[in-house]
């Protein structure tokens, strides 16, 4: 038995400090291991989780990977082509809108010019009659 509650508290604190140190060390080791594994996985293509592959299986898996990469590249190219087509169509529509606006302005200017010429003709007739 401990002689006083203070001694009991001191022993408990010492036990908890030792336990905390052990757990901190273990946690640091686990974190370092996890980071090392993550760093090792970055940039590597995992073909299979098997430890041993035959040459035929490895070649087949590589061929499948190449085919998958080619299909992804084709899909990206197709998406890019569609985006370019949409952009071209929008540009053509904008050009058409500008041309229509120019035609409307030209017609409006022609009407105003004709109206002004008609007004001038009436004025000229009055002067000479």
TILUMSE-67811 format. One record per residue (C-alpha): residue in one letter; x, y, z. Coordinates in Angstrom, 1 decimal, always signed. Example, Ala and Ser with C-alpha at 12.3 -4.5 7.8 and 13.67 -1.06 7.14 Angstrom:
+------+--------+--------+--------+
! code !      X !      Y !      Z !
+------+--------+--------+--------+
!    a !  +12.3 !   -4.5 !   +7.8 !
!    s !  +13.7 !   -1.1 !   +7.1 !
+------+--------+--------+--------+
END
This chain:
+------+--------+--------+--------+
! code !      X !      Y !      Z !
+------+--------+--------+--------+
!    x !   +0.0 !   +0.0 !   +0.0 !
!    x !   +1.0 !   +3.5 !   -0.7 !
!    x !   +1.4 !   +5.7 !   +2.3 !
!    x !   -0.5 !   +8.8 !   +0.9 !
!    x !   -2.7 !   +9.9 !   -1.9 !
!    x !   +0.1 !  +12.1 !   -3.2 !
!    x !   +2.4 !   +9.1 !   -3.6 !
!    x !   -0.4 !   +7.3 !   -5.4 !
!    x !   -0.9 !  +10.2 !   -7.7 !
!    x !   +2.9 !  +10.4 !   -8.4 !
!    x !   +3.0 !   +6.7 !   -9.3 !
!    x !   +0.0 !   +7.0 !  -11.6 !
!    x !   +1.5 !  +10.0 !  -13.4 !
!    x !   +4.8 !   +8.2 !  -13.8 !
!    x !   +3.0 !   +5.1 !  -15.2 !
!    x !   +0.9 !   +7.3 !  -17.6 !
!    x !   +4.0 !   +9.2 !  -18.8 !
!    x !   +5.9 !   +5.9 !  -19.5 !
!    x !   +2.8 !   +4.6 !  -21.4 !
!    x !   +2.5 !   +7.9 !  -23.3 !
!    x !   +6.2 !   +7.7 !  -24.4 !
!    x !   +5.8 !   +4.1 !  -25.6 !
!    x !   +2.6 !   +5.0 !  -27.5 !
!    x !   +4.2 !   +8.1 !  -29.1 !
!    x !   +7.2 !   +6.1 !  -30.3 !
!    x !   +5.0 !   +3.4 !  -31.7 !
!    x !   +2.8 !   +6.0 !  -33.5 !
!    x !   +5.9 !   +7.7 !  -34.9 !
!    x !   +7.1 !   +4.4 !  -36.3 !
!    x !   +3.7 !   +3.6 !  -37.8 !
!    x !   +3.4 !   +7.0 !  -39.4 !
!    x !   +6.9 !   +6.7 !  -40.9 !
!    x !   +6.1 !   +3.3 !  -42.3 !
!    x !   +2.8 !   +4.5 !  -43.8 !
!    x !   +4.6 !   +7.5 !  -45.5 !
!    x !   +7.3 !   +5.2 !  -46.8 !
!    x !   +4.7 !   +2.9 !  -48.4 !
!    x !   +2.8 !   +5.9 !  -49.9 !
!    x !   +6.0 !   +7.3 !  -51.3 !
!    x !   +6.9 !   +3.9 !  -52.8 !
!    x !   +3.5 !   +3.6 !  -54.5 !
!    x !   +3.6 !   +7.0 !  -56.1 !
!    x !   +4.5 !   +6.9 !  -59.8 !
!    x !   +4.4 !   +3.2 !  -60.1 !
!    x !   +1.8 !   +1.3 !  -62.1 !
!    x !   +0.6 !   -1.7 !  -60.3 !
!    x !   +0.0 !   -4.4 !  -62.9 !
!    x !   -1.1 !   -7.1 !  -60.5 !
!    x !   -0.9 !   -7.8 !  -56.8 !
!    x !   +0.5 !  -11.3 !  -57.4 !
!    x !   +4.1 !  -11.8 !  -56.2 !
!    x !   +5.1 !  -14.0 !  -59.1 !
!    x !   +3.9 !  -13.7 !  -62.7 !
!    x !   +4.7 !  -15.8 !  -65.7 !
!    x !   +6.2 !  -14.0 !  -68.7 !
!    x !   +3.0 !  -14.7 !  -70.7 !
!    x !   +0.8 !  -13.2 !  -67.9 !
!    x !   +3.1 !  -10.2 !  -67.6 !
!    x !   +3.1 !   -9.6 !  -71.4 !
!    x !   -0.7 !  -10.0 !  -71.5 !
!    x !   -1.1 !   -7.5 !  -68.6 !
!    x !   +1.2 !   -5.0 !  -70.3 !
!    x !   -0.7 !   -5.3 !  -73.5 !
!    x !   -4.0 !   -4.7 !  -71.7 !
!    x !   -2.4 !   -1.7 !  -70.0 !
!    x !   -1.2 !   -0.3 !  -73.4 !
!    x !   -4.7 !   -0.9 !  -74.9 !
!    x !   -6.4 !   +0.8 !  -72.0 !
!    x !   -4.0 !   +3.8 !  -72.2 !
!    x !   -4.6 !   +4.0 !  -76.0 !
!    x !   -8.4 !   +3.9 !  -75.5 !
!    x !   -8.1 !   +6.7 !  -72.9 !
!    x !   -6.0 !   +8.8 !  -75.2 !
!    x !   -8.5 !   +8.3 !  -78.0 !
!    x !  -11.3 !   +9.3 !  -75.8 !
!    x !   -9.5 !  +12.4 !  -74.7 !
!    x !   -8.7 !  +13.3 !  -78.3 !
!    x !  -12.4 !  +12.8 !  -79.2 !
!    x !  -13.5 !  +15.0 !  -76.4 !
!    x !  -11.0 !  +17.7 !  -77.5 !
!    x !  -12.2 !  +17.4 !  -81.1 !
!    x !  -15.8 !  +17.9 !  -79.9 !
!    x !  -14.8 !  +20.9 !  -77.9 !
!    x !  -13.1 !  +22.4 !  -80.9 !
!    x !  -16.1 !  +21.8 !  -83.1 !
!    x !  -18.4 !  +23.5 !  -80.5 !
!    x !  -16.0 !  +26.5 !  -80.4 !
!    x !  -15.9 !  +26.7 !  -84.2 !
!    x !  -19.7 !  +26.5 !  -84.4 !
!    x !  -20.0 !  +29.3 !  -81.8 !
!    x !  -17.5 !  +31.4 !  -83.7 !
!    x !  -19.4 !  +30.9 !  -86.9 !
!    x !  -22.7 !  +31.9 !  -85.2 !
!    x !  -21.0 !  +35.0 !  -83.8 !
!    x !  -19.8 !  +35.9 !  -87.3 !
!    x !  -23.3 !  +35.4 !  -88.7 !
!    x !  -24.7 !  +37.7 !  -86.0 !
!    x !  -22.1 !  +40.4 !  -86.9 !
!    x !  -22.9 !  +40.0 !  -90.6 !
!    x !  -26.7 !  +40.3 !  -90.0 !
!    x !  -26.0 !  +43.4 !  -87.9 !
!    x !  -23.9 !  +44.9 !  -90.7 !
!    x !  -26.7 !  +44.2 !  -93.2 !
!    x !  -29.3 !  +45.8 !  -91.0 !
!    x !  -27.1 !  +48.8 !  -90.6 !
!    x !  -26.5 !  +49.0 !  -94.3 !
!    x !  -30.2 !  +48.8 !  -95.1 !
!    x !  -31.0 !  +51.4 !  -92.5 !
!    x !  -28.3 !  +53.7 !  -93.8 !
!    x !  -29.6 !  +53.2 !  -97.4 !
!    x !  -33.2 !  +54.0 !  -96.3 !
!    x !  -32.0 !  +57.2 !  -94.5 !
!    x !  -30.0 !  +58.2 !  -97.5 !
!    x !  -32.9 !  +57.7 !  -99.8 !
!    x !  -35.2 !  +59.6 !  -97.5 !
!    x !  -32.7 !  +62.4 !  -97.4 !
!    x !  -32.3 !  +62.5 ! -101.1 !
!    x !  -36.1 !  +62.6 ! -101.5 !
!    x !  -36.3 !  +65.5 !  -99.1 !
!    x !  -33.6 !  +67.3 ! -101.0 !
!    x !  -35.4 !  +66.6 ! -104.3 !
!    x !  -38.5 !  +68.3 ! -102.9 !
!    x !  -36.5 !  +71.2 ! -101.8 !
!    x !  -34.9 !  +71.6 ! -105.1 !
!    x !  -38.3 !  +71.5 ! -106.9 !
!    x !  -39.6 !  +74.3 ! -104.8 !
!    x !  -36.5 !  +76.4 ! -105.5 !
!    x !  -36.9 !  +76.1 ! -109.2 !
!    x !  -40.6 !  +76.3 ! -109.6 !
+------+--------+--------+--------+
END
